[in-house]
């Protein structure tokens, strides 16, 4: 029998034993039919990590390989018998049915444990009590638990502050209770894109780690340049996080899952800040502070990968339909990808997809919109608004995002079609909510008619203006936000009165 190791990369295994490729594919690794996938992700993903990412039970893996003449070095024991597996499932309590007495009892215990942590109780004591009651919790239970805590007055930032403490409390106990469909395993599907990017993030972090270890010893300038090159690549994680925040979170909120997105967005922003701080320390050659700064950054980014794949995906995979995933795929192209691009565009075999975001407004009977100063067709109006050199967003009196223009260029503030119909409060990270809440309250009450801010970002000088929109009787209709790069205006000199 041929022996393999969980530490072998998928690429090396297939190269050494070509026949094992079909065996691995049969276990749910359909993307490995692609040579490009094998030669990219396969070179850096070990078979052990692949099992974990695709939630393949080790016993099933061992049994399948044994039938095909392979053994696994680290898994020498026989596969768990069905009766033993059933007994193990019984010990964990499985997944309690939503609304059942058992589910509520588990929720009460989980919330009580987390509240004890928030009050500063000893972690070991709380974990000991956790182990008394649970051998496993589902991602869905964690979602409901966080929602319940926020309902008891604990805000998202407090939950975020102890997010990793929560994760370590549940460590190894989060049950993988979802499976991906064949369609969701296709190259280009948002689930596959997320997992492949996470693999690329891990790989880039490892490269930085190895270069940094040598650089701190030698202080060689060429090594510093190499680290900065890898950091520039790693910086594309911002697009990965933005796709969660602007394409996935809005659908979660529409499904009533509001607490986890708020918490995760807050942690995303913390990681963004840590990344910027580390870049600055490296540039300034602050050798005393660099090691801890990178260690903390690497830890948090790795933890976020775990949260995305072990908590976020199980939470949404059964409630998002194909239309949702199509919408996410479309908006992902608008936002951009991280380090690696999808091997192919995901196009499911189906009829024309339903629109899950907008109602279609029929205007054939009356093709013109009449204004006090003229009339335009909706098409003319849309083209005109898209040609105004401003990013426009309108939020109505109930704080619901109703409109944004789109000229096809990259925006200073990301906007996707998922924002339409969304509470504007959910379009901002938790740390920004106090400012947004006060601003809208002031505009609505009449304490202010407008507010402007200006700052440098993305190599531009950005000015943002918020203006109250009022009806003829003075009643508040909503807020118009417009954003522009004012650097070209600042740079103007003299006069220009003739055509170019």
C-alpha positions as CSV (number, residue, x, y, z in Angstrom):
1,X,0.0,0.0,0.0
2,X,1.3,3.4,-0.9
3,X,1.7,5.8,2.1
4,X,1.0,9.5,1.8
5,X,1.2,12.3,4.4
6,X,-1.3,15.1,5.3
7,X,1.6,17.5,4.9
8,X,2.1,16.6,1.2
9,X,0.9,19.3,-1.2
10,X,-1.9,18.2,-3.6
11,X,0.4,19.0,-6.5
12,X,3.3,16.8,-5.3
13,X,0.9,13.9,-4.6
14,X,-0.6,14.1,-8.1
15,X,2.8,14.4,-9.6
16,X,4.0,11.3,-7.7
17,X,0.8,9.3,-8.0
18,X,-1.2,10.6,-11.0
19,X,-4.0,8.0,-10.2
20,X,-4.7,9.7,-6.9
21,X,-6.1,12.8,-8.7
22,X,-9.4,11.1,-9.5
23,X,-9.6,9.7,-6.0
24,X,-9.3,13.2,-4.5
25,X,-11.8,14.7,-7.0
26,X,-14.3,12.0,-6.0
27,X,-14.2,13.4,-2.4
28,X,-15.6,16.7,-3.5
29,X,-12.5,18.5,-4.9
30,X,-14.0,19.1,-8.3
31,X,-11.9,22.3,-9.0
32,X,-8.8,20.0,-9.2
33,X,-10.0,18.8,-12.6
34,X,-8.5,22.0,-13.8
35,X,-4.7,21.9,-14.6
36,X,-4.5,25.6,-13.8
37,X,-6.0,25.1,-10.3
38,X,-3.7,22.1,-9.7
39,X,-0.6,24.1,-10.7
40,X,-1.5,27.2,-8.6
41,X,-3.5,26.4,-5.5
42,X,-2.4,22.8,-5.6
43,X,1.3,23.8,-5.2
44,X,0.7,25.5,-1.8
45,X,-2.3,23.6,-0.4
46,X,-1.5,20.5,1.6
47,X,-3.9,17.6,1.5
48,X,-4.5,18.0,5.3
49,X,-5.5,21.6,4.8
50,X,-7.7,20.7,1.8
51,X,-9.6,18.2,3.9
52,X,-10.3,20.9,6.5
53,X,-11.3,23.5,4.0
54,X,-13.8,21.2,2.2
55,X,-15.0,19.6,5.4
56,X,-14.2,16.1,4.4
57,X,-14.3,13.7,7.4
58,X,-10.9,12.0,8.0
59,X,-12.5,8.6,8.3
60,X,-14.2,8.9,4.9
61,X,-10.8,10.1,3.4
62,X,-8.9,7.1,4.9
63,X,-11.6,4.6,3.8
64,X,-11.7,6.0,0.2
65,X,-7.9,6.0,-0.1
66,X,-7.6,2.5,1.4
67,X,-10.0,1.2,-1.3
68,X,-7.6,2.6,-3.9
69,X,-4.4,1.3,-2.4
70,X,-3.3,4.3,-0.3
71,X,-2.7,4.8,3.5
72,X,-2.3,8.0,5.4
73,X,0.8,8.3,7.6
74,X,-0.9,10.4,10.3
75,X,-4.2,8.5,10.3
76,X,-3.3,4.9,10.9
77,X,-6.4,3.9,12.9
78,X,-9.4,2.4,11.1
79,X,-12.2,4.6,10.0
80,X,-14.9,5.2,12.6
81,X,-17.8,2.7,12.3
82,X,-21.2,4.1,11.5
83,X,-22.5,3.1,15.0
84,X,-19.5,4.9,16.6
85,X,-20.1,8.0,14.4
86,X,-23.8,8.0,15.4
87,X,-22.8,7.8,19.1
88,X,-20.3,10.7,18.7
89,X,-23.0,12.8,17.0
90,X,-25.4,12.0,19.9
91,X,-22.7,13.2,22.4
92,X,-22.4,16.6,20.7
93,X,-26.2,17.0,20.7
94,X,-26.1,17.6,16.9
95,X,-27.8,20.8,15.8
96,X,-30.8,21.7,17.9
97,X,-33.8,22.7,15.9
98,X,-34.5,26.5,15.8
99,X,-37.3,27.3,18.2
100,X,-37.1,24.1,20.1
101,X,-36.6,24.0,23.9
102,X,-33.2,22.4,23.5
103,X,-32.1,25.2,21.1
104,X,-33.2,27.9,23.6
105,X,-31.5,26.2,26.5
106,X,-28.3,26.0,24.5
107,X,-28.6,29.7,23.6
108,X,-29.2,30.7,27.3
109,X,-26.0,28.8,28.3
110,X,-23.9,30.2,25.5
111,X,-25.0,33.8,26.2
112,X,-24.4,33.3,29.9
113,X,-20.8,32.1,29.2
114,X,-20.0,35.0,26.9
115,X,-21.5,37.5,29.4
116,X,-19.2,36.1,32.0
117,X,-16.2,36.7,29.8
118,X,-17.4,40.3,29.1
119,X,-17.5,40.9,32.8
120,X,-13.9,39.8,33.2
121,X,-14.4,36.4,34.7
122,X,-11.4,34.0,34.5
123,X,-11.2,32.5,31.0
124,X,-10.2,29.0,32.2
125,X,-13.2,28.8,34.5
126,X,-15.6,29.8,31.7
127,X,-14.0,27.3,29.3
128,X,-14.3,24.5,31.9
129,X,-18.1,25.3,32.1
130,X,-18.3,25.4,28.3
131,X,-16.8,21.9,28.1
132,X,-19.3,20.6,30.7
133,X,-22.3,21.6,28.5
134,X,-20.9,21.4,24.9
135,X,-18.8,19.2,22.7
136,X,-19.8,21.2,19.6
137,X,-21.6,24.4,18.6
138,X,-22.8,25.3,15.1
139,X,-21.9,28.5,13.3
140,X,-25.7,29.3,13.2
141,X,-25.9,29.0,17.0
142,X,-23.0,31.5,17.3
143,X,-24.9,33.9,14.9
144,X,-28.1,33.7,17.0
145,X,-26.0,34.1,20.2
146,X,-24.4,37.3,19.0
147,X,-27.8,38.6,17.8
148,X,-29.2,37.9,21.3
149,X,-26.3,39.7,23.1
150,X,-26.9,42.8,21.0
151,X,-30.5,42.6,21.9
152,X,-29.4,42.7,25.6
153,X,-27.6,46.0,25.1
154,X,-24.1,44.8,24.3
155,X,-22.9,46.7,21.2
156,X,-21.0,45.4,18.3
157,X,-17.7,47.0,19.3
158,X,-17.8,45.2,22.7
159,X,-18.5,41.8,21.0
160,X,-15.7,42.6,18.5
161,X,-13.3,43.5,21.3
162,X,-13.5,39.9,22.6
163,X,-14.1,38.3,19.3
164,X,-10.9,36.2,19.4
165,X,-11.6,35.3,23.0
166,X,-15.0,33.9,21.9
167,X,-13.3,32.0,19.1
168,X,-10.7,30.5,21.4
169,X,-13.5,29.5,23.8
170,X,-15.2,27.6,21.0
171,X,-11.8,26.5,19.6
172,X,-12.1,23.2,17.9
173,X,-15.8,22.9,18.8
174,X,-17.4,24.7,15.8
175,X,-19.2,22.0,13.9
176,X,-19.0,21.9,10.1
177,X,-22.6,21.4,9.3
178,X,-22.8,22.4,5.7
179,X,-21.9,21.0,2.3
180,X,-21.3,22.8,-1.0
181,X,-23.3,21.8,-4.0
182,X,-21.6,20.8,-7.3
183,X,-22.4,24.3,-8.7
184,X,-20.7,26.0,-5.7
185,X,-17.6,24.0,-6.4
186,X,-17.2,25.4,-9.9
187,X,-14.2,27.8,-10.6
188,X,-15.3,31.4,-10.2
189,X,-18.1,30.7,-7.8
190,X,-17.8,33.2,-4.9
191,X,-17.3,30.4,-2.4
192,X,-14.3,29.1,-4.3
193,X,-13.0,32.6,-4.9
194,X,-13.1,33.3,-1.2
195,X,-11.3,30.1,-0.3
196,X,-8.6,30.5,-3.0
197,X,-7.9,34.0,-1.9
198,X,-7.6,32.9,1.7
199,X,-5.0,30.4,0.6
200,X,-3.1,33.1,-1.3
201,X,-3.3,35.4,1.8
202,X,-1.8,32.6,4.0
203,X,0.9,31.9,1.4
204,X,1.8,35.6,1.2
205,X,1.9,36.0,5.0
206,X,4.3,33.0,5.1
207,X,6.6,34.6,2.5
208,X,6.7,37.9,4.5
209,X,7.4,35.9,7.7
210,X,10.4,34.1,6.2
211,X,11.8,37.3,4.6
212,X,11.3,39.3,7.8
213,X,13.2,36.7,9.9
214,X,16.3,37.1,7.8
215,X,15.9,40.8,7.4
216,X,15.8,41.4,11.1
217,X,19.1,39.6,11.4
218,X,20.9,41.1,8.4
219,X,19.2,44.5,7.9
220,X,19.8,43.9,4.2
221,X,18.1,46.6,2.1
222,X,17.2,44.2,-0.7
223,X,15.3,42.1,1.8
224,X,13.4,45.1,3.0
225,X,12.4,45.8,-0.7
226,X,11.3,42.2,-1.0
227,X,9.1,42.4,2.1
228,X,7.6,45.6,0.8
229,X,6.8,44.0,-2.5
230,X,5.0,41.1,-0.8
231,X,3.2,43.6,1.5
232,X,1.9,45.4,-1.6
233,X,0.5,42.1,-2.8
234,X,-0.9,41.3,0.7
235,X,-2.6,44.7,0.7
236,X,-5.1,43.4,-1.7
237,X,-6.8,41.8,1.2
238,X,-8.8,45.0,1.4
239,X,-10.7,44.0,-1.7
240,X,-11.4,40.6,-0.2
241,X,-12.8,42.2,2.9
242,X,-14.7,44.8,0.9
243,X,-16.5,42.1,-1.0
244,X,-17.8,40.7,2.3
245,X,-18.9,44.1,3.5
246,X,-20.5,45.3,0.3
247,X,-21.7,42.2,-1.4
248,X,-22.3,39.5,1.2
249,X,-23.3,41.4,4.4
250,X,-26.3,43.2,2.7
251,X,-27.9,39.9,1.8
252,X,-27.3,38.6,5.4
253,X,-29.0,41.7,6.8
254,X,-32.0,41.1,4.5
255,X,-32.2,37.6,5.9
256,X,-32.2,39.0,9.5
257,X,-28.6,38.2,10.3
258,X,-27.4,41.6,11.4
259,X,-25.0,41.1,14.4
260,X,-22.2,38.9,12.8
261,X,-21.7,41.4,9.9
262,X,-21.3,44.3,12.3
263,X,-18.8,42.4,14.5
264,X,-16.8,41.0,11.5
265,X,-16.7,44.4,9.8
266,X,-15.2,46.0,12.9
267,X,-12.5,43.3,13.1
268,X,-11.8,43.9,9.3
269,X,-11.1,47.5,10.1
270,X,-8.8,46.6,13.0
271,X,-6.8,44.5,10.6
272,X,-6.6,47.3,8.0
273,X,-5.2,49.6,10.7
274,X,-2.7,46.9,11.9
275,X,-1.5,46.4,8.3
276,X,-1.0,50.2,7.8
277,X,0.9,50.4,11.1
278,X,3.2,47.5,10.2
279,X,4.0,49.1,6.8
280,X,4.9,52.3,8.6
281,X,7.1,50.6,11.1
282,X,8.9,48.7,8.4
283,X,9.5,51.8,6.3
284,X,10.9,53.6,9.4
285,X,13.0,50.6,10.3
286,X,11.6,50.5,13.9
287,X,13.3,47.1,14.6
288,X,12.1,46.9,18.2
289,X,8.4,47.2,17.3
290,X,8.4,45.3,14.0
291,X,8.3,41.7,15.2
292,X,5.3,42.1,17.5
293,X,3.4,44.2,15.0
294,X,3.8,41.5,12.3
295,X,3.1,38.7,14.7
296,X,-0.2,40.4,15.7
297,X,-1.1,41.1,12.1
298,X,-0.5,37.6,10.9
299,X,-2.5,36.2,13.9
300,X,-5.5,38.4,13.2
301,X,-5.5,37.7,9.5
302,X,-5.2,34.0,10.0
303,X,-8.0,34.1,12.6
304,X,-10.2,36.0,10.1
305,X,-9.7,33.2,7.6
306,X,-10.9,30.7,10.1
307,X,-13.9,32.9,10.9
308,X,-14.8,33.3,7.3
309,X,-14.6,29.6,6.4
310,X,-15.8,28.0,9.7
311,X,-18.4,30.6,10.8
312,X,-19.4,32.9,8.0
313,X,-19.8,30.3,5.2
314,X,-21.8,27.8,7.3
315,X,-24.0,30.7,8.4
316,X,-25.0,31.6,4.8
317,X,-24.5,28.6,2.6
318,X,-28.0,27.2,3.1
319,X,-29.9,30.5,3.0
320,X,-28.3,32.1,-0.1
321,X,-29.9,31.0,-3.3
322,X,-28.3,30.9,-6.8
323,X,-29.5,34.4,-7.5
324,X,-27.8,35.8,-4.5
325,X,-24.5,34.1,-5.5
326,X,-24.9,35.5,-9.0
327,X,-25.3,39.0,-7.6
328,X,-22.3,38.5,-5.4
329,X,-20.2,37.3,-8.3
330,X,-21.2,40.4,-10.4
331,X,-20.4,42.8,-7.6
332,X,-17.2,41.0,-6.9
333,X,-16.0,41.9,-10.4
334,X,-16.8,45.6,-9.7
335,X,-14.9,45.6,-6.3
336,X,-11.9,43.5,-7.5
337,X,-10.0,40.4,-6.3
338,X,-7.2,39.7,-3.9
339,X,-3.8,38.4,-5.1
340,X,-5.4,35.8,-7.4
341,X,-8.1,36.2,-9.9
342,X,-10.8,33.6,-10.6
343,X,-9.7,31.0,-13.2
344,X,-13.0,31.4,-15.0
345,X,-16.3,33.3,-14.8
346,X,-18.9,31.3,-13.1
347,X,-21.9,30.9,-15.3
348,X,-24.5,28.4,-14.0
349,X,-26.6,26.4,-16.3
350,X,-30.0,28.1,-16.0
351,X,-32.4,30.5,-17.6
352,X,-32.1,34.3,-17.3
353,X,-31.6,35.0,-13.6
354,X,-34.2,36.7,-11.5
355,X,-33.3,40.1,-10.2
356,X,-33.0,39.8,-6.4
357,X,-32.3,43.5,-5.7
358,X,-34.6,45.8,-7.7
359,X,-38.1,46.1,-8.8
360,X,-38.6,46.7,-12.6
361,X,-40.4,49.9,-13.2
362,X,-42.4,50.0,-16.4
363,X,-42.3,53.4,-18.1
364,X,-43.4,52.6,-21.6
365,X,-46.8,54.3,-21.2
366,X,-45.2,57.6,-20.2
367,X,-41.5,57.7,-21.3
368,X,-40.9,61.2,-19.8
369,X,-40.4,62.4,-16.3
370,X,-41.7,65.9,-16.0
371,X,-39.8,68.5,-13.9
372,X,-40.7,72.1,-13.2
373,X,-37.9,73.1,-15.6
374,X,-38.2,70.5,-18.3
375,X,-38.7,66.8,-19.0
376,X,-36.4,63.9,-19.5
377,X,-36.7,60.2,-20.2
378,X,-35.4,57.9,-17.4
379,X,-32.5,56.9,-19.7
380,X,-31.5,60.5,-20.4
381,X,-31.7,61.3,-16.7
382,X,-29.6,58.2,-15.7
383,X,-26.9,59.1,-18.3
384,X,-26.8,62.7,-17.2
385,X,-26.4,61.8,-13.5
386,X,-23.7,59.3,-14.4
387,X,-21.8,62.0,-16.3
388,X,-21.7,64.4,-13.4
389,X,-18.1,64.3,-12.0
390,X,-19.4,63.6,-8.5
391,X,-20.2,60.4,-6.6
392,X,-23.9,60.8,-5.7
393,X,-25.8,58.8,-3.1
394,X,-29.3,59.5,-1.9
395,X,-30.6,58.2,1.5
396,X,-34.3,58.7,2.2
397,X,-36.0,60.0,5.4
398,X,-36.0,56.5,6.8
399,X,-32.2,56.2,6.3
400,X,-32.6,53.7,3.4
401,X,-30.2,53.9,0.5
402,X,-32.3,54.6,-2.6
403,X,-29.9,55.6,-5.3
404,X,-26.2,56.1,-6.3
405,X,-24.8,57.1,-9.7
406,X,-22.3,55.1,-11.6
407,X,-19.9,56.3,-14.3
408,X,-18.0,53.0,-14.5
409,X,-14.9,54.4,-12.8
410,X,-13.5,53.2,-9.5
411,X,-15.2,55.0,-6.6
412,X,-13.7,56.6,-3.6
413,X,-16.5,55.0,-1.5
414,X,-17.5,51.6,-2.7
415,X,-21.1,51.2,-3.8
416,X,-22.8,48.1,-5.2
417,X,-26.3,47.3,-6.1
418,X,-26.7,45.4,-2.8
419,X,-26.7,48.8,-1.1
420,X,-30.1,49.7,-2.6
421,X,-32.8,49.2,0.0
422,X,-30.2,48.8,2.7
423,X,-30.2,50.7,6.0
424,X,-27.4,53.2,5.7
425,X,-26.3,52.4,9.2
426,X,-25.4,48.9,8.0
427,X,-23.2,50.4,5.2
428,X,-20.7,51.6,7.7
429,X,-18.3,49.9,10.1
430,X,-19.3,50.0,13.8
431,X,-16.7,52.7,14.7
432,X,-18.3,55.1,12.2
433,X,-21.8,54.7,13.5
434,X,-21.8,57.5,16.2
435,X,-20.7,60.0,13.6
436,X,-23.2,58.9,10.9
437,X,-26.0,58.7,13.5
438,X,-25.4,62.3,14.7
439,X,-24.9,63.7,11.2
440,X,-28.2,62.3,9.9
441,X,-30.1,63.4,13.1
442,X,-28.8,66.9,12.7
443,X,-29.7,67.1,9.0
444,X,-33.2,65.7,9.7
445,X,-33.9,68.0,12.7
446,X,-32.7,71.1,10.8
447,X,-29.8,71.7,13.2
448,X,-27.7,71.6,10.1
449,X,-28.5,71.9,6.4
450,X,-25.1,70.5,5.2
451,X,-21.8,69.2,6.4
452,X,-18.5,68.9,4.5
453,X,-15.3,67.0,5.2
454,X,-12.0,66.9,3.2
455,X,-9.0,64.7,3.5
456,X,-6.2,63.0,1.5
457,X,-6.6,59.4,0.5
458,X,-5.8,57.1,-2.5
459,X,-3.4,59.8,-3.7
460,X,-6.2,62.3,-4.1
461,X,-7.7,65.2,-2.1
462,X,-11.3,64.1,-1.4
463,X,-14.1,66.4,-0.4
464,X,-17.4,64.9,0.9
465,X,-20.6,66.9,1.3
466,X,-23.8,65.8,3.0
467,X,-26.9,68.0,2.3
468,X,-30.4,67.7,3.6
469,X,-33.1,67.4,0.9
470,X,-36.4,69.1,1.9
471,X,-39.8,69.2,0.3
472,X,-41.6,72.5,-0.5
473,X,-43.1,72.6,3.0
474,X,-39.6,72.1,4.6
475,X,-40.2,68.5,5.6
476,X,-37.1,66.3,5.5
477,X,-37.0,63.9,2.5
478,X,-33.5,62.5,2.9
479,X,-29.8,63.3,2.5
480,X,-27.8,63.7,-0.6
481,X,-24.1,62.8,-0.4
482,X,-21.7,63.9,-3.1
483,X,-18.0,63.1,-3.3
484,X,-15.3,64.6,-5.5
485,X,-11.5,64.9,-5.9
486,X,-10.8,68.6,-5.4
487,X,-7.1,68.4,-6.1
488,X,-7.5,69.4,-9.8
489,X,-9.5,72.5,-8.6
490,X,-6.9,73.4,-6.1
491,X,-4.2,73.2,-8.8
492,X,-6.0,75.7,-11.1
493,X,-4.0,78.8,-11.8
494,X,-4.8,82.0,-13.7
495,X,-7.8,81.9,-16.0
496,X,-9.0,79.9,-19.0
497,X,-11.5,81.6,-21.3
498,X,-10.9,79.8,-24.6
499,X,-11.5,76.3,-25.9
500,X,-8.6,73.8,-25.6
